[in-house]
Structure formats: C-alpha cells, structure tokens
Amino acid sequence: MALDDYAWAAGVATELVNTTAEVWRGEDRLPDPAALVAFCDLHAQRSGSDDVPGALSALARRGRAAGLQAVHALRTTVRDLIDHPDRDHLVPGATTLTSSAQGLTLLPDPAHENRARWAAPLRDGATVADALSLVCGIGILGVLHTLGEQRFRACSAPTCRGAFIDTTRPGRRRYCMPGLCGNRVNVANHRARRAATRDGRTGSERGS
C-alpha cells in the first residue's frame, strides 16, 4: 500500500462504513463473503496501484465467514474514528489499524521513471480484514496529516446516518454518497418548493 494513495484509501474507508444496515435502513450491504469480494473488486479497480488490487481481491476470495466478521468489526472501528475526529483519537486509532503492515519500504513509482514511493507491505499470512485495516489506517492518517481533522464528517442529508472523509480539493463535500443523498435532498427541496407555491396559490384564491 503506497502511502501517497491516501485519498483512494480514505474513499475505501468511507464506502466501507457506509455499507451498514444503519445507513441503508435495515439492509447490510456486506451480508456475505460474495458481497465482500464484490466490494474489494470494485475498489481494487479504482486504485492507482498495481499491488493493492490483486491483494484485496485475492484475499477476499480466500476469506470465509470469519473474515467477513472481522471486516464487520473493522467497519465499526473505522466509523468510530470518523465520528470522533479529534487528533488525539484519530492518530492512535488509525495507527493501530496499520499494525498489519510489515514495516516500510520503497517501491518503484510507475508514474515516474527512476523515482520511488514509500509503501507499507502487508505481513505474511495477512487476511482481507488486515488488508482493509491497513488501507483504512493509511487513508485516515494521510487525510489527517494533509487536509486536517475537519475533513471527517457526518452526512448532511437529514434522513441519512452515513459518514465520510472528504478528500476533495475544495473540501466542501456535504454527503456520504453525493449521487444518492444529494439527489434525495434536491428532490425533497424541489417538492417542498412546489408545495409552498401550490399552497400560496390556494391561499391567494381563497383570499380573492
């Protein structure tokens, strides 16, 4: 896991915590090992690294029910960190998440010839929960160091219980799932405006 891939890693952490039944109104989005494999495949494809995709997908395919339970426990831990974004809580918590790393090393940078990147390799015998833990830990620490603790937020949609780590350049993200929560808020606001306009017209007609 390259340390400068923290934005991608923070995205994985965000989407992991938002798979819970609490966020999806009773439907857990990681109900079985097959769903975990699909989750890892999806995020591996989005990575800019050649190593993380293969590791995540392969480890997920080897995992069984115990691996899924460990990921569920990790999900709870990461959500607690996002929900309590003070530095004294985030630093030790996220550092613990990186305990599955086997030290640090330099790897060739595929984007720049004759350059290298700092990376944290997984220890031998690591599980999919170990791999996701390392990813989430690096994501949290990277964002905290580079962007600050104000980037850890609860979703602004009034009916959503999700949370997220904002890695956008402006830092003005409001929703855990912009395409879903943002659209819901826009639709609700549109309906409220239409209702207010309709009520206003009705009131005018009565007054006349």
Secondary structure, DSSP 8 states (H G I E B T S, - for coil): -BGGGHHHHHHHHHHHHTTSTTTTTT--S--SHHHHHHHHHHHHHH-S-SHHHHHHHHHHHH--HHHHHHHHHHHHHHHHHHHS--HHHHHHHHHHHGGGB---EEEE-TTSTT-EEEE--B-TT--HHHHHHHHHHHHHHHHHHHT-GGGEEE--STT---EEE---SS-----SSIIIIIHHHHHHHHHHHHHHHHHHHHHHHHH-
